[in-house]
Amino acid sequence: MRYGAAVMSQDADTPDPHAEASAGAATGADVPQAGAAADPAAAPDGAPDGLMIEVDASESPAARIAALEADVARLTQEKKELWDKVVRGAADLENFRKRSKRDLDDARHDARTRVLKEMLPVVDNLERAVAHSADADAAAILEGVRLVLRQFTHAFERTDVTAVEAEGQPFDPNVHEAIGQEESDAPPGTVVTVLQRGYRLGDKLLRPSLVIVARARTTAAPTGGGGAEGGGGDGGEAAAPAPAGPGGDEG
């Protein structure tokens, strides 16, 4: 807010031009003469002529300090709240990481436990078969092994392990691994022998099947003409001499 102050005479109603001139001479400033037009840059419209002083009377220094202290207190509180949120977020993240690791370890342990529980009865039957092998004949032992193998297959199925069908199927490099070829009447590229069965675990391949693939039979090359077998041909066997008749030695 700006205030304009003019040097007044003893008469409060009328400015004293002599007093204004004296004041101007004392300060070295040009004082406009009475009746002269006021400088529009020095005095705004409606303001008296004279020295312009800028005074901000809207608030006192104490009020300004109080406002700044209030801002500092507010920002300090916001900083404390944000820091508390950061600390809580870091603690929650660490707890989540530990909980996830513990859940993963528990899931792996449960999976191994379930598979081993399915395999233990098979091991028990194999141990019984070995213990009674001395008193049993070969046919009984073979039948026991077949029963154990069937039990093993059922245990695999309960753990989502299935065999890969290979014999008689077209060769599939995704589930088969060919280690050789053999001549066969089957179409070329067909699996004719399975050396090791493959298995899947769910939809994923656990191991491929080791197989032998059929190939077309090769035909024998045709032999030459009668020269190979005839007596007069090159390289042929010599003809046996005709037996001599009676008296042939003298005739």
ZIKA-V296141 format. One record per helix or strand of 2 or more residues. SS is the DSSP state (H for helix, E for strand). FROM is the first residue (numbers start at 0). LEN is the number of residues. If there is no record, write none. Layout:
ss:SS from:FROM len:LEN
ss:SS from:FROM len:LEN
This chain:
ss:E from:1 len:4
ss:H from:16 len:11
ss:E from:50 len:4
ss:H from:60 len:71
ss:H from:137 len:21
ss:E from:160 len:3
ss:E from:175 len:8
ss:E from:189 len:7
ss:E from:198 len:3
ss:E from:203 len:4
ss:E from:208 len:7
